[in-house]
Amino acid sequence: MAGVNVKSEIMPLKKVLLHRPGDELLNLTPNTLEELLFDDIPFLQVAQAEHDAFAEILRNEGVEVVYLEDLMAEVLDLYPELREKFLKQFIFEAGIRTDRYQKIIYDYLNDNYVTNKELVMKTMAGVNLQELHTDKSNSLVDLVSDASKLVIAPMPNLYFTRDPFAMIGNGVSINRMYSETRNRETIYGEYIFKYHPDLQDVPEYYSRYNTFHIEGGDILNINDHVLAIGISQRTEPDAIDQIAKNIFHSDSPIDTILAFNIPNSRAFMHLDTVFTQIDYDKFTIHPGIMGPLTVFEIKPEGEGIKVREINEPLEQILTTYVGRPVKLIPCGGGDRIAAEREQWNDGSNTLCVRPGTVVVYQRNDVTNAVLREAGLNVLEMPSAELSRGRGGPRCMSMPLWRDDE
Ligand SMILES: NC(=O)NCCC[C@H](N)C(=O)O
């Protein structure tokens, strides 16, 4: 299937982009957790088994699963001359600025990771000083450095494929990320959307080289002409102004962007951590979002945009733009403690595989029971280790293709 087609959050999912967590999780340490945006260190083997179970659920639902590491390796296999360019860019963006180290790391990676797949996985995992076997007598830096120091940091958040690149209708936003640790993730997006035969013709609505940050967890496709974007800890209003102009002046049928201003906190990291659509007329929401939300409607006007604030309850706003009465199902079933606990483990972050069928974390049993009572087909995935990275099934998946009906 070439190109991308994602005009909703709910229509039958046909193709999805995942990343199987790898050795990058082994390079998380207590001192780096905060900077690397994790709350604890997952047990890799179990995290991988959980992730494989997620992929299997999707395949059983008729979804083609493709992996980021495979797409990137396929690009390098197809265009061997890109291997050097990619590696040099990767090393530079990892903060290595001296000629000596750029060369040492380049040679180390290029010589020891021979297949492109091995090389791509290694760039994700990170590199520590002792792997490089540098001659310490030649450099004061090497002599005084801790041998286990990471010279290239890992990218442990890559299994949240939702965030670095987001499909919008038939196009893509290659995002500028909020945090330093996640900014390098979009290098893979730059290559696959430029060179992969299935993705190279996809129009780009935002570039990783723009100044303002925006992340895919904040981008929700309501239908073919309405897009919702969260103003959050991760997404700046300036980025929304910019992407709105780019979309309105492209071939996209999108004529309305709703900007949801959500509180700036870790529990409400992205728009998809506070609500996701699960059926034609149903959304799961975090009850904590009901009070503080302000929403803005953005429309094209001449060369620019026109913005107005909408002073209506969330249910009314969604009813208007979805085009039918909607029901909001609160995470935790209305119990404050259950809601906060399950929200922390992404109770309202579901991946819809077709209207009324959702993949959820097994651990959120109160919310899952409420969803079943509301008539949903609930597919549970194991989640003891994956949830330590603070993202759920929607965060861990980037749809590339949904049928239109
Ligand atoms: N869309 C999402 O909410 N993604 C979850 C991302 C979790 C990751 N540890 C992060 O803080 O970016």
The ligand as a MOL file (V3000), in Angstrom:
LIG
                    3D

  0  0  0     0  0            999 V3000
M  V30 BEGIN CTAB
M  V30 COUNTS 12 11 0 0 0
M  V30 BEGIN ATOM
M  V30 1 N 1.1530 10.4550 22.5530 0
M  V30 2 C 1.6810 10.2230 23.7520 0
M  V30 3 O 1.1240 10.6050 24.7810 0
M  V30 4 N 2.8630 9.6210 23.8010 0
M  V30 5 C 3.5010 9.2130 25.0080 0
M  V30 6 C 4.9160 9.6070 25.0290 0
M  V30 7 C 5.6390 9.1880 26.2850 0
M  V30 8 C 7.0880 9.5950 26.3190 0
M  V30 9 N 7.7490 9.0630 27.4590 0
M  V30 10 C 7.2260 11.0910 26.3260 0
M  V30 11 O 7.2540 11.6660 27.4230 0
M  V30 12 O 7.3030 11.7040 25.2650 0
M  V30 END ATOM
M  V30 BEGIN BOND
M  V30 1 1 1 2
M  V30 2 2 2 3
M  V30 3 1 2 4
M  V30 4 1 4 5
M  V30 5 1 5 6
M  V30 6 1 6 7
M  V30 7 1 7 8
M  V30 8 1 8 9
M  V30 9 1 8 10
M  V30 10 2 10 11
M  V30 11 1 10 12
M  V30 END BOND
M  V30 END CTAB
M  END
